[in-house]
Amino acid sequence: MGGCGAYGAAVPDSDPSAAAANPARFLTLEQVAEELNVSRSQVYALVRDRSVVAVKIGGRGPWRVERAELERYIAGLCEVARRSPVPGPDGGVLDG
């Protein structure tokens, strides 16, 4: 999975074998939690407040998040981080 690159831009994986290694279009909420390195309850909260859109496959099946949706969410976090001031070690704000 890509992350925030230089200047906060989202950087997709450049290695085509990375996509081949994990071709799943949909992720379980547990997989999303693992990708974001957060708890499952934090992912449920993101789904509840619609920060991350999830669908039920088959109506009564488990919740799933489309990989592209997760990437959009991460890109949005990177954009917010890019526009936010950086806290300094003394609690103040670092200048550019």
N, C-alpha and C positions, 0 to 999 in steps of 0.2 A: 504494500500500500504506500502511496506517496505521502508526503508530509509538507510542512511549510518549508519552502526553499529560501534562497536569498531574497531579502526584502519582503518576506512573508508570502510569496506566490506559492500556490499549490503546485507541487512537482509530482507528476505521475511516475510510476515505475517505468524506467527506460529499458529494462530487460524483458524481452518478450517471453522468456521462459518463466518469469514470475507470474504472468497472467495464466500461462498454461498449467502452472503448478496448482493454482486455485481458481478454476474456471466457474465456480458457483456464482450464479446471478443473485441469488437470495441468501441472506445470512440469518441464522437464528439470533435471538436477542442475546444468548450466551456468547455467540461468536462476535457480535458487535461489542459486547463488554470486553472481550479479550482483545479485540483490535484497538479499542480506545484505552485499554488498561484501567477500566473502572469496574465498579460492582454491577451485578445484574440489576439491582434495584435502581441504580443511577440511570441505566438504559431504560428501564420501565418509566422512570420520571420523564426522560426525554421524549418518549413515545406519547405519554399522557399529555404533555404540554405541546405536542406536535412540533417540537424542535427537530425530531427525526420522524419521518413518515414510515409507518409499518402497516403491513397488510396481513390478513389471515388468508392463507391458501386453503381452499376447499371449505371456506365458511366457518368450520369449527376447529380447524387445525391450529397449529402454533403460529404465533406472530412471526413475521419475517420482514427483514429490511433489505431492500434492493441495494446492491453494492454501490451503484451510481448515487443513490440517495445518501449513503454514508459518506461518500467522497464529497458530495455537495456540502454536507454538514461540516466536514473537516475544513473544506475550502473557506466556508463562512467564518469558522473560528480563526483561521489564518488571517482573513481580511480584518476582523475585529482586532486581532493582536497587532497587526501592522499599523493600525490607526490609533492604538492606545499608547499612552505614555509609558515609558519603561521606568519602574521604580529603582532608585539607587540604593546602595547598601545602607545609607543612613535614613532611609524612608522618604527621601526627597525624590524628585523626578530627574532622570538623566537627560541631558540635551543631546539631540541628534548626533 
